[in-house]
């Protein structure tokens, strides 16, 4: 009889659709020495009770691509494995009953075009044609997605498992993970126990002298260096076995299924988010589910200890979704509603419905998946699917297998990367509060730039008290409170207000802060930016191997560079300051510190996260030199992209001549205990010169004018420096190895300055969809609506359309904004200060001044 092996290339924990899909896709890539263990039978954790919806259109391009891949894979599984996954490709409708939701549908339709997703916008009459039994009197429109449908979750899991088994994966049920052995930060083995059986029914081993059928509990150790935690709602408990915090929050989710009533099998799925309800056909009846406003956590130490866990039906909580379904399907559901006297809580659910399913779903603090390798080498996570994991399970298996085998997946998955969370995610209370908020607002419209308030404030700059006193409008990122803008404007408010969604999170104070920075100075608090110290004997060699640019520069040099993956894609976008021969400081975005630190460690580097040890304030503008000169006796005339230790007032500071707004000035770093003192000193010195404190919305406006890229938007692991226009930041030998680009990131100026892009808008060239906006906004100093998009190589700059006279493609595009199409010119960048004179200027020379310390000027 076959035994559990003593060694395996990979151990996958969890026999739901995620674990089975990961195992299947690993085997497809040639890793067949894989075992999958499940404590119960396959799919008996959270998979089996899924409602099975497969809706392809999601809020991000990566998640949409993953679900599109899944939707293509599922129908093929029958042919590949001989098992029917229960795929029903009936199409799907997404309804809008409010003007705001109709705007969202228009935006989603534009996004669908950029993804190449088949869809159609319908009015109420055409919606009724798709679902004749539906009440559409209050429906303003719908989005029809013919590629949507639904699945039988258990059958899908077994089809994926069969595909994996046929490719050599060994699957064992009745096996519980007792421990994960970790040595020197790396997985070494998995301890298992249980009365295991092979998925084909065979036992994994025999004990001499055992009576036939006698129960036994055995223990095994399987040596492995790769473990995938796909344990669903139990993923947090499994993570703790390896010393890893996985912020999974099991939340109770409920749906009902009516008795058969002759509903056609080809009835499309329907989502009615304004009324927090979804429904589809099920066995001739109707399955009705929804996202309640007062969700409840399943707070137990060991989730899924029993198979097929369900909770007692809680029909009072379900009333709103049920009544919305009755309104939408009166012909089908009114009779049932009458039978229970319209009081769902008074009904015996076992009598009113064919079944009531009230089970646990694994949610995360931000409502996105948890994928990727953790801080323990070789310990991977594929969990936290927030109700829609069945739809993406095929895509999850694909990206996880590519990540494990090849080192990086095809898609940019940072938004799902488990490393997006910092140490604050270890707090179960924080994770619970954030996850409950995400669940309760799951069907709410998510406006770009809108701020959520749950579990705030958490991380605060030393100057936060001063920001609050200035009536700052705070945003949150990675737990940090950050200023979006300060108070109400005091000056000229005549600038244009953006139309549509862009106007929802806009203030005239943004323009005032931009203009003050350009004419005098702005003071920005960038304490939240992640700061990593890299040191060690081989720090230079190893760091330069990871980065595109050359780093062997004199101490005090600041280098802008990217960390590149094996395909030449951009895994991180950073500045590197050489503090000593063997010590460097890497500065990256607020949300990227954990992610970037792990990437650098995988290059053999010693990395220490010192983000919280230092405050950082940025003083930028033409009067910055005058302002800082009143506070420092040190030489401030060091050049652009240089760093120097100085004193500002009584505060020791590392000053770096770096800018993200296109104005002269410095990033000023000081130990956190001096942070409040430094802020106060800069404010007191700067106000007489016209300086204003400024927030992140002003910073974003000015960086767009300068063409400065943002990682995760303009540049990703799927884009190379040459495509992104960053070839100048790559050393020659590394640049020569990059593939020749077929597209490049281009700057667009929208014809109507009040039509402002927020990212994701479709772009048409010559009437054809070719791209989408990576990022956009309003440039307050140049008075233009600006957007960036990747366009085919050879498209000319400027002009009003046509050939351009040299055979290149036309130089104008159309951008889908606020439900319409607006023209835009393709222009050379940067729009502001194209010669970079303001950044590199030497104000002390032009004014005939000595340096503040009195040294001779160069």
C-alpha positions, 0 to 999 in steps of 0.5 A: 500500500502506498505511504506518505512520502518522506520527502516532497518538493511541495506540500499543499495544505488544504483540499478546497478549490485553491489547494487543488488548483495550485497543485494542478498548476504546479504539476502542469509546470512539471513539478509533480513531486507534490503532495496535497493534504486535507484534514477532512474530505476534499472541498469540505472546508469553505469550498463546498458551500460556495454559491458558485458565482463566476463574475469576470469583471473586477476592480483591478485588471489582474483580478479580472484577468485571473477570473477570465483565465478561470472562466476559460479553464473551467469548461475545459476541465471536463475534457482534460479530466473526464469530470464535469466541474458543473460549469453553467455559462449562462452570462451575468447581469449587473444592475444599476438603480441609482445615478451613482451606480449607473456612473459606476457601470459606465466606468466598469464598461470602459474598464472591460473594454481595456481588458478585452472582456466581452460585455454590453451596456443595456437599458431597462427594456433590454435587461428585461429581455435577458431576464423576463421574470425580473422587475425592472421598473427602477433599473436604470441600466445593466452590464451584460457579461456573456462570459459569466456563469456559475459552478458547482464548487465541489465538482470543480474541486474534484475536477481540479484534484483529478487533473492534479492526480493524473499529472502525478500529484499525491492527494491524502485526506484525513491528514491534519497538519500538526506543525511546520518545522522552520530553521534559519527562517526557512521551511524544512519539514511538515509534521502530519497526523491522522488516519489518512486515506488516499483520494483513490480510497487506498490507505497510505500505509499499514501497521503490522498486527492491525485488525482490518478496519481498526482506527488509528492515528499516525504521525508523519514528517515530510521533509520539504522546503516549499509549503502552500497554505491554502487552508481557507478560513483556517489559514490563520491557524496554519500560518501560526504553526510556521510562526507566520501571521496571516490576517484571515478573518472568518466571517459568517455569510448566508444564502438561501435556495428555494424549492423548484419553481420552474426557473429555466436552467439558462437564466443568467446570474444577477447582481443588484449591488444597490440592494445588496443582493445576488441571485441565480437559478439552482435546481429549478429554484432561486438561490438568493444571497447578500452582504449584510450590513452587520456581519459577524466574525466566527471567532474560534481558535481552530476554524474548520475543525469539523467538516462541512461547518455551518451555523444556525440560520440567522434570518433577521440579518438576512431580511434586507437581502431577501426583501430586495430579492422579493422586489426584484422577482415578485412572480417567483418569490412573493408567494414564499414571502407571503407564506412567511408573512413577510417576516423572514425572522418568524419563518422556519427556514427549513420549511420556507426554503429548500436549504439555508446555507450559513457558513464561514468565508475567509475575509482579509482586512482590505477585501483582497486575496492573500497570495505569495511567499511570507517572511518565512522562506518557502512558506506560501499562502493562497487564501483569503478569497472574500466570497469570490475565490471560486471564480478566481481559483483557476487564476490563483493556481496559475499565478501561484505555480508560476511564482513558485516555479519561475520566481514571478507570476505573469501578472502583477499581483502586488494588490494581492501579495501577502507582503502588502501588510506590515507588522500592524496586521499581526493585531487580530483586533485590527484585522477583524475591524478592517475585515468587518468593514470590508464585508459590510461595504462589499457592494458599495461603490468604491470611489477612487481616493475615497477614505475608509475610517475603520481601525483609524488612526493607527500609525502617525507621524510626529507632526500629526498633532500639528497637521490636525490643528491645521484642519488637515484632511487625512488619508490612510495608507498601510496604516499611516495617517497622511495629509491629503490637503490642509484645510479650506483654501485661503487664496484664489479658488477660481481653478476648475473643479473636475467633473464626475468622480474626480470631483468627489475627492477634490479640494481647491486647497490642492491647487493653492498648495501646488501654486505656493510650492511653485512660487515660494515653497511647500512643506510635505510630511513624507514620514510614512515612506518606507526606509530600509537600511542595507548593510554588510560586506557584500552589500554593494555587489548584491544590491547592484545585482538586484538593481538596474542602475549602477550603485558604485558611487561615492559616499553621499550619492543618491541613485534613482533605480529600479529592482528588476525581475528575471524578465526585466520587469520592475519589482520595485522603484526606489532611491538608494543613498550610499551612507558608507562604503558598506551601508545604504538606505533604500527609500520606497513607497509607504505600502511597499516596505515589507514587499521590497525588503523581502525581495532584497533579502532574496538577493542575499542582502541584510535588510533592516526596516527603519521606517519608524525610526526616522521622520522625513519632511520635504522642503521644495520650492524656489525659496527653500534655500532661503528658508533652510539657510535661516536654520542651518549653519552648514553648507547647503550647496551640495549638488542634485542627487547628493546627501549630507549630514547637517543641523537644522536648528538643534536637530541632526538631519540627513538632507538629500537633494531629491525631489518628487515635485520638480522644484529645488529642495531637500528631503530632510530625515531626522530621528523620530524623537526630533520630528515634532521639533523639526516640523515646528522649526521649518514652519516658523522659518518658512511661513514668512517666505510664503511657504505652505504645508502641503499634502499628498494630492498636491504632490501627486498633481506636481509629479504628474506634471513632471512625468515621475512614475508611480510603482503599481500604477505607471510601472509594475512587474509587467513593465520594463524600464525601456517601456516606462521611459526609464532607460536613463536609470539602467546601467548600459550592460543591464539595459542591453539585456532588456527586450526591445519595447513594443509600447511606451508610456506616454503623456496625454493632455486631455482637451477638456481640463475638467475631464480628469482621469483617475486611472483605468480609463480606456484609450482609443487610437484611431478608433481602436481600443489600445490601452488604458490610463495608468494614472491621471489627474489635474496639473495645477501649475500647468492648468491641464488635465494629464493622463499616462498610458502605454501606446504602441511604439512610433506614435508621434508627439503633438499635433492635431491628428493625422500622419505627422508627416513622417509615416508615424501613427496619428498623435491624438487619442480618445479617452473614456471619461465620465461615460463619454469620449474626450480627445487628448494630445500625445505630448512630450514630457515633462509638461512642467520645466522641460529642461529641469532647470528648477530642480537643478538650479543653484539659487545661491549662485544666481543671488550672489550669496555665500553659503549659509556656513560662509564657505566659498561658493563653487 
